[in-house]
Amino acid sequence: MSDQRKDSRKKLMAFTPVYDFISHALLGYVGNINLSGVMVVGEHAVEIGRDLTLHIELPESLLDKPNQNLLMPARVAWCKEEAAVKSFTVGCEFTNVTAEQQETIEAILERYHFKYE
């Protein structure tokens, strides 16, 4: 399987933490997202090929709903060290997106992504 994404990703204008649901460890923060996956920017490397359940903690303001979170099964597709800023970018591919999750992601992207000219 290619590590190249098929859909363009959108950067969010909100502070959005991402956790490993099982260990409760903070993986980092959403760098960009689309219906196929998410790029997480964090302080630690994550093993490529690792299966995770991502707990994406959405700020209340994103959808005007309290306690809106996404639990997304995912696979780590790539991990790159960003030496200039001493961080890692981790590309995670969603492995099973429900209709409700898809709707939530679409609503977020429609409302809160940076507009590129």
C-alpha positions as a Python dict, from the first residue, in 0.01 Angstrom:
ca = {
    (1, 'M'): (0, 0, 0),
    (2, 'S'): (129, 345, -89),
    (3, 'D'): (200, 601, 181),
    (4, 'Q'): (73, 874, -53),
    (5, 'R'): (-266, 1011, 50),
    (6, 'K'): (-552, 1014, -199),
    (7, 'D'): (-745, 1308, -49),
    (8, 'S'): (-604, 1650, 27),
    (9, 'R'): (-591, 1725, 398),
    (10, 'K'): (-709, 2043, 563),
    (11, 'K'): (-536, 2224, 847),
    (12, 'L'): (-762, 2299, 1142),
    (13, 'M'): (-771, 2635, 1314),
    (14, 'A'): (-831, 2481, 1656),
    (15, 'F'): (-619, 2327, 1932),
    (16, 'T'): (-702, 1957, 1898),
    (17, 'P'): (-517, 1697, 2112),
    (18, 'V'): (-486, 1334, 2000),
    (19, 'Y'): (-442, 1048, 2249),
    (20, 'D'): (-380, 676, 2226),
    (21, 'F'): (-716, 557, 2362),
    (22, 'I'): (-572, 239, 2518),
    (23, 'S'): (-272, 390, 2702),
    (24, 'H'): (-420, 741, 2741),
    (25, 'A'): (-83, 877, 2623),
    (26, 'L'): (-85, 1211, 2444),
    (27, 'L'): (40, 1148, 2089),
    (28, 'G'): (31, 1514, 1991),
    (29, 'Y'): (-202, 1757, 1817),
    (30, 'V'): (-388, 1749, 1487),
    (31, 'G'): (-174, 1905, 1214),
    (32, 'N'): (-420, 1828, 937),
    (33, 'I'): (-706, 1590, 872),
    (34, 'N'): (-929, 1445, 601),
    (35, 'L'): (-1173, 1154, 577),
    (36, 'S'): (-887, 908, 522),
    (37, 'G'): (-656, 1007, 803),
    (38, 'V'): (-485, 1258, 1025),
    (39, 'M'): (-138, 1402, 1067),
    (40, 'V'): (-39, 1434, 1431),
    (41, 'V'): (243, 1662, 1546),
    (42, 'G'): (401, 1543, 1870),
    (43, 'E'): (715, 1509, 2077),
    (44, 'H'): (773, 1136, 2026),
    (45, 'A'): (813, 893, 1738),
    (46, 'V'): (541, 632, 1683),
    (47, 'E'): (614, 291, 1532),
    (48, 'I'): (519, 266, 1164),
    (49, 'G'): (255, -3, 1104),
    (50, 'R'): (124, 18, 1460),
    (51, 'D'): (-253, -13, 1501),
    (52, 'L'): (-407, 243, 1735),
    (53, 'T'): (-740, 371, 1848),
    (54, 'L'): (-706, 747, 1830),
    (55, 'H'): (-899, 958, 2077),
    (56, 'I'): (-931, 1298, 1908),
    (57, 'E'): (-1054, 1548, 2164),
    (58, 'L'): (-1251, 1810, 1975),
    (59, 'P'): (-1289, 2154, 2132),
    (60, 'E'): (-1650, 2235, 2220),
    (61, 'S'): (-1644, 2530, 1982),
    (62, 'L'): (-1582, 2310, 1678),
    (63, 'L'): (-1932, 2174, 1655),
    (64, 'D'): (-2111, 2364, 1930),
    (65, 'K'): (-2152, 2038, 2121),
    (66, 'P'): (-1996, 1958, 2460),
    (67, 'N'): (-1775, 1651, 2499),
    (68, 'Q'): (-1751, 1584, 2125),
    (69, 'N'): (-1474, 1328, 2074),
    (70, 'L'): (-1379, 1093, 1796),
    (71, 'L'): (-1255, 740, 1862),
    (72, 'M'): (-1091, 637, 1536),
    (73, 'P'): (-922, 304, 1463),
    (74, 'A'): (-606, 387, 1269),
    (75, 'R'): (-273, 255, 1142),
    (76, 'V'): (49, 456, 1157),
    (77, 'A'): (150, 496, 791),
    (78, 'W'): (462, 707, 845),
    (79, 'C'): (659, 898, 1107),
    (80, 'K'): (912, 1174, 1035),
    (81, 'E'): (1139, 1365, 1267),
    (82, 'E'): (1124, 1742, 1225),
    (83, 'A'): (1471, 1828, 1353),
    (84, 'A'): (1431, 2205, 1312),
    (85, 'V'): (1148, 2216, 1566),
    (86, 'K'): (1239, 1902, 1768),
    (87, 'S'): (911, 1723, 1699),
    (88, 'F'): (768, 1435, 1498),
    (89, 'T'): (494, 1432, 1239),
    (90, 'V'): (297, 1109, 1233),
    (91, 'G'): (65, 1013, 949),
    (92, 'C'): (-224, 793, 1063),
    (93, 'E'): (-463, 625, 820),
    (94, 'F'): (-814, 565, 953),
    (95, 'T'): (-899, 196, 920),
    (96, 'N'): (-1274, 212, 983),
    (97, 'V'): (-1479, 531, 954),
    (98, 'T'): (-1845, 511, 1049),
    (99, 'A'): (-2107, 725, 879),
    (100, 'E'): (-2142, 934, 1198),
    (101, 'Q'): (-1765, 990, 1220),
    (102, 'Q'): (-1753, 1084, 852),
    (103, 'E'): (-2031, 1336, 909),
    (104, 'T'): (-1846, 1487, 1206),
    (105, 'I'): (-1518, 1518, 1013),
    (106, 'E'): (-1697, 1672, 714),
    (107, 'A'): (-1867, 1927, 941),
    (108, 'I'): (-1534, 2019, 1100),
    (109, 'L'): (-1364, 2059, 764),
    (110, 'E'): (-1646, 2265, 621),
    (111, 'R'): (-1654, 2500, 916),
    (112, 'Y'): (-1297, 2529, 1041),
    (113, 'H'): (-1029, 2468, 783),
    (114, 'F'): (-794, 2728, 646),
    (115, 'K'): (-915, 2860, 315),
    (116, 'Y'): (-647, 2836, 48),
    (117, 'E'): (-659, 3083, -240),
}
